[in-house]
Each structure stands twice: as C-alpha cells, then as structure tokens.
C-alpha cells in the first residue's frame, strides 16, 4: 500500500501462491523427505507484508504416479532468509 500521509512509511508487500499442506501419506512414507503439495491454482493468491516472509522455496511439478492427485508439486529447495 502507498502512504497517504508524508509522515507514514510505505510498507512493501509481495504476492504469494498458496499450496496445500504436505500430503501426510507421502511425507510419512518418505521419512519426511518428500513434501508433496497440491497446486490450488491462481485463485489462492495472497498479498502479505514482505517482512513476514521467513523462507523461500522452489515448488516443482512432481512426475505423476498411478492414483496420485492431479497437479502434485514438491518442495525442491528451502532457503532461510538471513537478517541483514
């Protein structure tokens, strides 16, 4: 949002795409190494303050197996954001 008064400090916001929680069966079967989530589409976008983000992840399509939910994705990389 933009400051309407010159005494206000503008706050940076970011647009994020929300995925489902990890699928528990795959998480358990993989000994907590495969964080597979369902893609929810562009209708699950959120705008959040930049300073609330604590990590960035890369979400990639998971090659489908028989009986998998459609459009499964997995967390490929999880990086912490260090304070500057």
Rosetta blueprint (number, residue, H / E / L):
1 X L
2 X L
3 X L
4 X L
5 X L
6 X L
7 X L
8 X L
9 X L
10 X L
11 X L
12 X L
13 X E
14 X E
15 X E
16 X E
17 X E
18 X L
19 X L
20 X L
21 X L
22 X L
23 X L
24 X H
25 X H
26 X H
27 X H
28 X H
29 X H
30 X L
31 X L
32 X L
33 X L
34 X L
35 X L
36 X E
37 X E
38 X E
39 X L
40 X L
41 X L
42 X H
43 X H
44 X H
45 X E
46 X E
47 X E
48 X E
49 X E
50 X H
51 X H
52 X H
53 X L
54 X L
55 X E
56 X E
57 X E
58 X E
59 X E
60 X E
61 X E
62 X L
63 X L
64 X L
65 X L
66 X L
67 X L
68 X L
69 X L
70 X L
71 X L
72 X E
73 X E
74 X E
75 X E
76 X E
77 X E
78 X E
79 X E
80 X E
81 X L
82 X L
83 X L
84 X L
